[in-house]
Amino acid sequence: MHKDTKFMKAIKGDYELVGTFQSLNKCIELSNQIKLTELIQPSSRITGDLAELIYRLQNLDPFEILDFNNNEA
């Protein structure tokens, strides 16, 4: 059976999004593996990493902003 590439997994939405913090940690891990100069002419590995990174960021739950300066009770 054919195994999908990282790019195809991102297109199909096949990445498991366990939780916000786990996804953020994976995004940090992926971004640390990519050098900015690799974006000029990305390899297939970099394209797959970018696809996964973008997919994970686009599917994060939004953060709730808490205002601690507002002292209303």
C-alpha positions in Angstrom: 0.0 0.0 0.0 1.2 3.5 -0.8 2.1 5.7 2.1 1.0 9.4 1.8 3.7 12.1 1.9 3.5 14.8 4.5 2.2 17.2 1.9 -0.6 14.8 0.9 -1.5 14.2 4.6 -1.8 18.0 5.0 -4.0 18.3 1.9 -6.2 15.5 3.2 -6.3 16.6 6.8 -4.8 13.4 8.0 -2.8 14.8 10.8 -4.0 14.1 14.3 -4.5 17.2 16.3 -4.3 16.0 19.9 -4.4 19.3 21.7 -3.4 22.9 21.3 -0.2 22.8 23.3 0.9 19.5 21.6 0.2 21.1 18.2 2.1 24.2 19.2 5.1 22.2 20.3 5.0 20.2 17.1 4.9 23.5 15.1 7.9 24.8 17.1 9.8 21.5 16.4 9.0 21.7 12.7 10.0 25.3 12.4 13.3 24.7 14.1 14.1 22.2 11.5 13.7 24.7 8.6 16.3 27.2 7.7 15.0 30.4 6.1 17.3 30.0 3.1 15.6 26.6 2.4 12.4 28.5 1.6 14.0 29.9 -1.6 14.1 26.6 -3.3 12.5 24.0 -0.9 13.2 20.3 -1.2 10.3 17.9 -1.0 11.0 17.3 2.7 10.9 21.1 3.4 7.6 21.3 1.4 6.1 18.5 3.5 7.3 20.1 6.7 5.8 23.5 5.6 2.5 21.8 4.7 2.3 20.1 8.1 3.2 23.3 9.9 0.6 25.4 8.1 -2.1 22.7 8.5 -1.4 22.5 12.3 -1.5 26.3 12.7 -4.6 26.7 10.6 -6.4 24.1 12.8 -5.4 25.4 16.2 -8.2 26.3 18.6 -8.3 30.1 19.1 -6.9 31.3 22.3 -9.1 33.1 24.8 -7.6 36.5 25.8 -8.0 37.1 29.5 -7.9 40.7 30.7 -6.3 40.8 34.1 -6.3 44.6 34.1 -10.1 44.8 34.4 -11.0 44.6 38.1 -14.7 44.2 37.7 -16.2 41.6 40.1 
